[in-house]
């Protein structure tokens, strides 16, 4: 049976994906030597972009792979 419609929740109204994303980013950055809690990720990067995360981390002296943005 084919669905009549598909609902995409792109702004977090139905599912709040921000906490999950914060944990994923924090865990990934820890693997690259940038220790940060998921709460700090939320504080520093809420409303920003993944590119902005990379810029901030690099500005703080940490090395991320050149392909970090598309990989994350």
KOLGU-4560 file (N, C-alpha, C; in nm, 3 decimals, padded with zeros to 5 digits):
<recs>
<n_xx: 00.085 n_yy: -00.118 n_zz: 00.000 ca_xx: 00.000 ca_yy: 00.000 ca_zz: 00.000 c_xx: 00.089 c_yy: 00.124 c_zz: 00.000 mol: A seq: 1 type: UNK>
<n_xx: 00.056 n_yy: 00.217 n_zz: -00.081 ca_xx: 00.132 ca_yy: 00.340 ca_zz: -00.096 c_xx: 00.077 c_yy: 00.449 c_zz: -00.003 mol: A seq: 2 type: UNK>
<n_xx: 00.165 n_yy: 00.520 n_zz: 00.070 ca_xx: 00.113 ca_yy: 00.625 ca_zz: 00.159 c_xx: 00.050 c_yy: 00.739 c_zz: 00.081 mol: A seq: 3 type: UNK>
<n_xx: -00.048 n_yy: 00.801 n_zz: 00.139 ca_xx: -00.115 ca_yy: 00.914 ca_zz: 00.076 c_xx: -00.031 c_yy: 01.040 c_zz: 00.084 mol: A seq: 4 type: UNK>
<n_xx: 00.054 n_yy: 01.047 n_zz: 00.186 ca_xx: 00.137 ca_yy: 01.166 ca_zz: 00.204 c_xx: 00.259 c_yy: 01.131 c_zz: 00.289 mol: A seq: 5 type: UNK>
<n_xx: 00.359 n_yy: 01.215 n_zz: 00.279 ca_xx: 00.479 ca_yy: 01.202 ca_zz: 00.361 c_xx: 00.501 c_yy: 01.337 c_zz: 00.428 mol: A seq: 6 type: UNK>
<n_xx: 00.523 n_yy: 01.335 n_zz: 00.557 ca_xx: 00.543 ca_yy: 01.458 ca_zz: 00.633 c_xx: 00.691 c_yy: 01.470 c_zz: 00.669 mol: A seq: 7 type: UNK>
<n_xx: 00.752 n_yy: 01.581 n_zz: 00.631 ca_xx: 00.891 ca_yy: 01.609 ca_zz: 00.665 c_xx: 00.894 c_yy: 01.715 c_zz: 00.774 mol: A seq: 8 type: UNK>
<n_xx: 00.961 n_yy: 01.683 n_zz: 00.884 ca_xx: 00.972 ca_yy: 01.776 ca_zz: 00.998 c_xx: 01.111 c_yy: 01.837 c_zz: 00.993 mol: A seq: 9 type: UNK>
<n_xx: 01.125 n_yy: 01.947 n_zz: 00.923 ca_xx: 01.256 ca_yy: 02.008 ca_zz: 00.901 c_xx: 01.289 c_yy: 02.117 c_zz: 01.003 mol: A seq: 10 type: UNK>
<n_xx: 01.197 n_yy: 02.149 n_zz: 01.090 ca_xx: 01.227 ca_yy: 02.256 ca_zz: 01.185 c_xx: 01.210 c_yy: 02.213 c_zz: 01.330 mol: A seq: 11 type: UNK>
<n_xx: 01.200 n_yy: 02.084 n_zz: 01.355 ca_xx: 01.200 ca_yy: 02.034 ca_zz: 01.492 c_xx: 01.069 c_yy: 02.046 c_zz: 01.566 mol: A seq: 12 type: UNK>
<n_xx: 00.959 n_yy: 02.063 n_zz: 01.497 ca_xx: 00.830 ca_yy: 02.076 ca_zz: 01.564 c_xx: 00.783 c_yy: 01.942 c_zz: 01.618 mol: A seq: 13 type: UNK>
<n_xx: 00.795 n_yy: 01.838 n_zz: 01.539 ca_xx: 00.748 ca_yy: 01.705 ca_zz: 01.579 c_xx: 00.855 c_yy: 01.631 c_zz: 01.659 mol: A seq: 14 type: UNK>
<n_xx: 00.977 n_yy: 01.636 n_zz: 01.613 ca_xx: 01.089 ca_yy: 01.569 ca_zz: 01.680 c_xx: 01.198 c_yy: 01.672 c_zz: 01.706 mol: A seq: 15 type: UNK>
<n_xx: 01.237 n_yy: 01.686 n_zz: 01.831 ca_xx: 01.345 ca_yy: 01.779 ca_zz: 01.866 c_xx: 01.477 c_yy: 01.708 c_zz: 01.845 mol: A seq: 16 type: UNK>
<n_xx: 01.538 n_yy: 01.729 n_zz: 01.730 ca_xx: 01.662 ca_yy: 01.660 ca_zz: 01.695 c_xx: 01.786 c_yy: 01.733 c_zz: 01.747 mol: A seq: 17 type: UNK>
<n_xx: 01.769 n_yy: 01.852 n_zz: 01.800 ca_xx: 01.885 ca_yy: 01.931 ca_zz: 01.846 c_xx: 01.968 c_yy: 01.859 c_zz: 01.953 mol: A seq: 18 type: UNK>
<n_xx: 01.908 n_yy: 01.801 n_zz: 02.057 ca_xx: 01.989 ca_yy: 01.731 ca_zz: 02.158 c_xx: 02.068 c_yy: 01.613 c_zz: 02.100 mol: A seq: 19 type: UNK>
<n_xx: 02.006 n_yy: 01.542 n_zz: 02.008 ca_xx: 02.075 ca_yy: 01.428 ca_zz: 01.945 c_xx: 02.193 c_yy: 01.479 c_zz: 01.864 mol: A seq: 20 type: UNK>
<n_xx: 02.170 n_yy: 01.584 n_zz: 01.786 ca_xx: 02.276 ca_yy: 01.643 ca_zz: 01.705 c_xx: 02.390 c_yy: 01.695 c_zz: 01.793 mol: A seq: 21 type: UNK>
<n_xx: 02.356 n_yy: 01.759 n_zz: 01.903 ca_xx: 02.459 ca_yy: 01.810 ca_zz: 01.995 c_xx: 02.547 c_yy: 01.698 c_zz: 02.047 mol: A seq: 22 type: UNK>
<n_xx: 02.486 n_yy: 01.586 n_zz: 02.082 ca_xx: 02.564 ca_yy: 01.471 ca_zz: 02.132 c_xx: 02.654 c_yy: 01.413 c_zz: 02.023 mol: A seq: 23 type: UNK>
<n_xx: 02.603 n_yy: 01.403 n_zz: 01.903 ca_xx: 02.682 ca_yy: 01.349 ca_zz: 01.792 c_xx: 02.802 c_yy: 01.440 c_zz: 01.764 mol: A seq: 24 type: UNK>
<n_xx: 02.779 n_yy: 01.570 n_zz: 01.759 ca_xx: 02.888 ca_yy: 01.665 ca_zz: 01.734 c_xx: 02.991 c_yy: 01.659 c_zz: 01.846 mol: A seq: 25 type: UNK>
<n_xx: 02.945 n_yy: 01.657 n_zz: 01.973 ca_xx: 03.037 ca_yy: 01.651 ca_zz: 02.086 c_xx: 03.123 c_yy: 01.524 c_zz: 02.080 mol: A seq: 26 type: UNK>
<n_xx: 03.062 n_yy: 01.411 n_zz: 02.052 ca_xx: 03.136 ca_yy: 01.285 ca_zz: 02.045 c_xx: 03.236 c_yy: 01.287 c_zz: 01.930 mol: A seq: 27 type: UNK>
<n_xx: 03.194 n_yy: 01.341 n_zz: 01.816 ca_xx: 03.283 ca_yy: 01.347 ca_zz: 01.701 c_xx: 03.401 c_yy: 01.439 c_zz: 01.728 mol: A seq: 28 type: UNK>
<n_xx: 03.375 n_yy: 01.556 n_zz: 01.784 ca_xx: 03.484 ca_yy: 01.649 ca_zz: 01.813 c_xx: 03.580 c_yy: 01.593 c_zz: 01.916 mol: A seq: 29 type: UNK>
<n_xx: 03.530 n_yy: 01.516 n_zz: 02.012 ca_xx: 03.617 ca_yy: 01.452 ca_zz: 02.111 c_xx: 03.715 c_yy: 01.356 c_zz: 02.043 mol: A seq: 30 type: UNK>
<n_xx: 03.670 n_yy: 01.288 n_zz: 01.940 ca_xx: 03.760 ca_yy: 01.198 ca_zz: 01.864 c_xx: 03.872 c_yy: 01.276 c_zz: 01.794 mol: A seq: 31 type: UNK>
<n_xx: 03.850 n_yy: 01.404 n_zz: 01.776 ca_xx: 03.951 ca_yy: 01.489 ca_zz: 01.711 c_xx: 04.024 c_yy: 01.577 c_zz: 01.813 mol: A seq: 32 type: UNK>
<n_xx: 04.009 n_yy: 01.543 n_zz: 01.942 ca_xx: 04.084 ca_yy: 01.613 ca_zz: 02.045 c_xx: 04.022 c_yy: 01.741 c_zz: 02.097 mol: A seq: 33 type: UNK>
<n_xx: 03.897 n_yy: 01.766 n_zz: 02.063 ca_xx: 03.828 ca_yy: 01.886 ca_zz: 02.112 c_xx: 03.720 c_yy: 01.840 c_zz: 02.208 mol: A seq: 34 type: UNK>
<n_xx: 03.753 n_yy: 01.839 n_zz: 02.336 ca_xx: 03.659 ca_yy: 01.794 ca_zz: 02.438 c_xx: 03.556 c_yy: 01.903 c_zz: 02.466 mol: A seq: 35 type: UNK>
<n_xx: 03.429 n_yy: 01.867 n_zz: 02.449 ca_xx: 03.320 ca_yy: 01.962 ca_zz: 02.470 c_xx: 03.196 c_yy: 01.881 c_zz: 02.507 mol: A seq: 36 type: UNK>
<n_xx: 03.117 n_yy: 01.933 n_zz: 02.599 ca_xx: 02.994 ca_yy: 01.863 ca_zz: 02.636 c_xx: 02.885 c_yy: 01.896 c_zz: 02.535 mol: A seq: 37 type: UNK>
<n_xx: 02.782 n_yy: 01.815 n_zz: 02.535 ca_xx: 02.671 ca_yy: 01.843 ca_zz: 02.442 c_xx: 02.602 c_yy: 01.973 c_zz: 02.481 mol: A seq: 38 type: UNK>
<n_xx: 02.601 n_yy: 02.007 n_zz: 02.610 ca_xx: 02.543 ca_yy: 02.134 ca_zz: 02.653 c_xx: 02.625 c_yy: 02.252 c_zz: 02.599 mol: A seq: 39 type: UNK>
<n_xx: 02.757 n_yy: 02.237 n_zz: 02.599 ca_xx: 02.843 ca_yy: 02.343 ca_zz: 02.543 c_xx: 02.825 c_yy: 02.356 c_zz: 02.393 mol: A seq: 40 type: UNK>
<n_xx: 02.805 n_yy: 02.243 n_zz: 02.326 ca_xx: 02.778 ca_yy: 02.247 ca_zz: 02.181 c_xx: 02.653 c_yy: 02.331 c_zz: 02.157 mol: A seq: 41 type: UNK>
<n_xx: 02.550 n_yy: 02.306 n_zz: 02.236 ca_xx: 02.426 ca_yy: 02.381 ca_zz: 02.220 c_xx: 02.448 c_yy: 02.531 c_zz: 02.244 mol: A seq: 42 type: UNK>
<n_xx: 02.522 n_yy: 02.563 n_zz: 02.348 ca_xx: 02.547 ca_yy: 02.704 ca_zz: 02.380 c_xx: 02.628 c_yy: 02.774 c_zz: 02.272 mol: A seq: 43 type: UNK>
<n_xx: 02.734 n_yy: 02.707 n_zz: 02.225 ca_xx: 02.824 ca_yy: 02.769 ca_zz: 02.127 c_xx: 02.768 c_yy: 02.774 c_zz: 01.986 mol: A seq: 44 type: UNK>
<n_xx: 02.693 n_yy: 02.671 n_zz: 01.948 ca_xx: 02.662 ca_yy: 02.655 ca_zz: 01.806 c_xx: 02.514 c_yy: 02.657 c_zz: 01.770 mol: A seq: 45 type: UNK>
<n_xx: 02.425 n_yy: 02.677 n_zz: 01.867 ca_xx: 02.281 ca_yy: 02.675 ca_zz: 01.839 c_xx: 02.248 c_yy: 02.775 c_zz: 01.728 mol: A seq: 46 type: UNK>
<n_xx: 02.179 n_yy: 02.726 n_zz: 01.628 ca_xx: 02.136 ca_yy: 02.812 ca_zz: 01.517 c_xx: 02.242 c_yy: 02.834 c_zz: 01.411 mol: A seq: 47 type: UNK>
<n_xx: 02.360 n_yy: 02.777 n_zz: 01.432 ca_xx: 02.469 ca_yy: 02.795 ca_zz: 01.336 c_xx: 02.471 c_yy: 02.685 c_zz: 01.232 mol: A seq: 48 type: UNK>
<n_xx: 02.584 n_yy: 02.673 n_zz: 01.168 ca_xx: 02.602 ca_yy: 02.572 ca_zz: 01.064 c_xx: 02.716 c_yy: 02.480 c_zz: 01.103 mol: A seq: 49 type: UNK>
<n_xx: 02.723 n_yy: 02.365 n_zz: 01.037 ca_xx: 02.834 ca_yy: 02.273 ca_zz: 01.061 c_xx: 02.965 c_yy: 02.339 c_zz: 01.018 mol: A seq: 50 type: UNK>
<n_xx: 02.960 n_yy: 02.416 n_zz: 00.912 ca_xx: 03.079 ca_yy: 02.491 ca_zz: 00.870 c_xx: 03.126 c_yy: 02.587 c_zz: 00.978 mol: A seq: 51 type: UNK>
<n_xx: 03.030 n_yy: 02.650 n_zz: 01.047 ca_xx: 03.064 ca_yy: 02.739 ca_zz: 01.157 c_xx: 03.126 c_yy: 02.665 c_zz: 01.274 mol: A seq: 52 type: UNK>
<n_xx: 03.079 n_yy: 02.544 n_zz: 01.300 ca_xx: 03.139 ca_yy: 02.460 ca_zz: 01.405 c_xx: 03.285 c_yy: 02.435 c_zz: 01.371 mol: A seq: 53 type: UNK>
<n_xx: 03.310 n_yy: 02.394 n_zz: 01.247 ca_xx: 03.447 ca_yy: 02.365 ca_zz: 01.204 c_xx: 03.535 c_yy: 02.489 c_zz: 01.217 mol: A seq: 54 type: UNK>
<n_xx: 03.486 n_yy: 02.603 n_zz: 01.175 ca_xx: 03.564 ca_yy: 02.728 ca_zz: 01.184 c_xx: 03.601 c_yy: 02.760 c_zz: 01.328 mol: A seq: 55 type: UNK>
<n_xx: 03.503 n_yy: 02.747 n_zz: 01.418 ca_xx: 03.527 ca_yy: 02.778 ca_zz: 01.559 c_xx: 03.629 c_yy: 02.682 c_zz: 01.620 mol: A seq: 56 type: UNK>
<n_xx: 03.614 n_yy: 02.554 n_zz: 01.592 ca_xx: 03.706 ca_yy: 02.454 ca_zz: 01.646 c_xx: 03.847 c_yy: 02.478 c_zz: 01.594 mol: A seq: 57 type: UNK>
<n_xx: 03.858 n_yy: 02.505 n_zz: 01.466 ca_xx: 03.991 ca_yy: 02.533 ca_zz: 01.409 c_xx: 04.049 c_yy: 02.663 c_zz: 01.465 mol: A seq: 58 type: UNK>
<n_xx: 03.966 n_yy: 02.763 n_zz: 01.486 ca_xx: 04.013 ca_yy: 02.890 ca_zz: 01.544 c_xx: 04.064 c_yy: 02.871 c_zz: 01.686 mol: A seq: 59 type: UNK>
<n_xx: 04.016 n_yy: 02.766 n_zz: 01.752 ca_xx: 04.061 ca_yy: 02.735 ca_zz: 01.887 c_xx: 04.181 c_yy: 02.640 c_zz: 01.887 mol: A seq: 60 type: UNK>
<n_xx: 04.239 n_yy: 02.621 n_zz: 01.769 ca_xx: 04.366 ca_yy: 02.548 ca_zz: 01.760 c_xx: 04.358 c_yy: 02.400 c_zz: 01.736 mol: A seq: 61 type: UNK>
<n_xx: 04.241 n_yy: 02.346 n_zz: 01.711 ca_xx: 04.229 ca_yy: 02.203 ca_zz: 01.686 c_xx: 04.231 c_yy: 02.176 c_zz: 01.536 mol: A seq: 62 type: UNK>
<n_xx: 04.284 n_yy: 02.062 n_zz: 01.500 ca_xx: 04.293 ca_yy: 02.023 ca_zz: 01.359 c_xx: 04.177 c_yy: 01.928 c_zz: 01.329 mol: A seq: 63 type: UNK>
<n_xx: 04.101 n_yy: 01.963 n_zz: 01.228 ca_xx: 03.996 ca_yy: 01.875 ca_zz: 01.177 c_xx: 04.033 c_yy: 01.836 c_zz: 01.035 mol: A seq: 64 type: UNK>
<n_xx: 03.995 n_yy: 01.716 n_zz: 00.993 ca_xx: 04.023 ca_yy: 01.676 ca_zz: 00.856 c_xx: 03.957 c_yy: 01.774 c_zz: 00.757 mol: A seq: 65 type: UNK>
<n_xx: 04.017 n_yy: 01.787 n_zz: 00.641 ca_xx: 03.963 ca_yy: 01.877 ca_zz: 00.539 c_xx: 03.818 c_yy: 01.841 c_zz: 00.503 mol: A seq: 66 type: UNK>
<n_xx: 03.784 n_yy: 01.713 n_zz: 00.510 ca_xx: 03.649 ca_yy: 01.668 ca_zz: 00.473 c_xx: 03.557 c_yy: 01.653 c_zz: 00.595 mol: A seq: 67 type: UNK>
<n_xx: 03.591 n_yy: 01.718 n_zz: 00.705 ca_xx: 03.510 ca_yy: 01.702 ca_zz: 00.827 c_xx: 03.365 c_yy: 01.747 c_zz: 00.805 mol: A seq: 68 type: UNK>
<n_xx: 03.345 n_yy: 01.859 n_zz: 00.744 ca_xx: 03.208 ca_yy: 01.911 ca_zz: 00.725 c_xx: 03.121 c_yy: 01.812 c_zz: 00.648 mol: A seq: 69 type: UNK>
<n_xx: 03.160 n_yy: 01.766 n_zz: 00.530 ca_xx: 03.071 ca_yy: 01.672 ca_zz: 00.461 c_xx: 03.060 c_yy: 01.537 c_zz: 00.531 mol: A seq: 70 type: UNK>
<n_xx: 03.162 n_yy: 01.499 n_zz: 00.607 ca_xx: 03.156 ca_yy: 01.371 ca_zz: 00.677 c_xx: 03.062 c_yy: 01.374 c_zz: 00.797 mol: A seq: 71 type: UNK>
<n_xx: 03.058 n_yy: 01.485 n_zz: 00.868 ca_xx: 02.972 ca_yy: 01.493 ca_zz: 00.986 c_xx: 02.827 c_yy: 01.498 c_zz: 00.945 mol: A seq: 72 type: UNK>
</recs>
